[in-house]
Amino acid sequence: MQKKLIVFFGLLVGIAAPVFSQISTDVGLTPAQDRWIFRSQYRTMGMENDMMEMEAQMIPVMLGYGLSNKVTVMARGVYMQRSTEPGGVDRSGPDDLFLLSKFRLFRKNTANYTLGIAPFVASNFPTGAQEISNRTWNPRAGLNISFRPRFMAVDLSASYVFYDVAGKLSEEAAGRFNLNMALSGMIPVGNTSKQVVAPVLEINYVSEGRAGSEKSEQWLFVSPGVTYRYSSLAVDLLYQQPVWGTELQGQMSQQPRWIVGLRYMF
Amino acid sequence: MKGKTMKTLLFITTALFFMMSTVVTFGQTPKDGEAPMAESQPDTLKFTVYGMDCPGCEGGLEKQVNKMKSVKSSKANWRKQQLKVVPTEGANIEIDALEKRVRKANLTLEKESLKEDE
């Protein structure tokens, strides 16, 4: 059960897409100084193996702020509900508080493209409900790269989660590596610059180490989606389809996921 | 005597003509606290700004530029890579100060791009 909780928590951290992103992939462009970004989503996910089936719905709420043009901070809280079968175990409540800081390492703006590189560090704070949180620290570090040739966007994000650095879990926890890529194109709507429709295609690779094993559980998702923007408001819809996964003994297979999101900048 | 009077009249006429020409050439005398007309900028200035990649970037740039005392309002357009600035009455927009503000928005001002709005 402990292991399943770790896997489950790992997935939650994995979906902790920070605010300034494509739909679930973080980007390498830090926002303007004094810029506030609010973001909320509704997410569904499911996993199953021969023994059990798990479903969850989550509502993350995120607030980001540009401390300067080089440093951005973000806080996120999540309300989660999950059910496990067999047994019909339903649990709900707030998950851990999650804080992230992103730094502008490089940015180049030209008439034809924008290129940005931004590393980040983040961690959960074990403040969540007993039934939801694993009550330990799982810091995370990563690098985001964004290339924006005018109306197109290519965003790459790599991150690593260090589970249970406080050593509170009875079973040794292994880390988790995420590699994400998002491609999108801006299609202006009407004559003004305010409205845009952006089809998005995301590819997400996840590799999660197994405690006491050299093998790791791996998954690949391909996710088509669309974003509608009106000025500082954006509405997102993303469908995450698992297309590949290792089949290790006891490994849970992934079910398709949905993300519906709202973003507002002020 | 007649010649001396004529010379005096000619001197006064020339002096008056010169004074009138000066007034016409340099405009009215500025009021207290107002910049001379000859040094003020036009109603709207247009600049090229690089780095905006979505409508959301426009607001971030406008928020920074509107903090300048010399700016009455601003309007950004990410598609045209353009920033329009309306200076406060009689004020001048300092390009270096504007560039600093644009940089705070993580964008790049094309310094040579200043144009008057038509």
Interface residues (C-beta under 8 A of the other chain):
Chain A: L29 T30 P31 A32 Q33 D34 R35 G66 S68 N69 R104 R107 N109 T110 A111 T114 R148 R150 A153 M186 P188 S193 K194 Q195 V196 R229 Y230 S231 S232 A234 R263 M265 F266
Chain B: T48 Y50 G51 D53 C54 P55 G56 C57 E58 G59 G60 L61 K63 Q64 N77 W78 R79 K80 Q81 R103 K104 A105 N106 L107 T108 E110
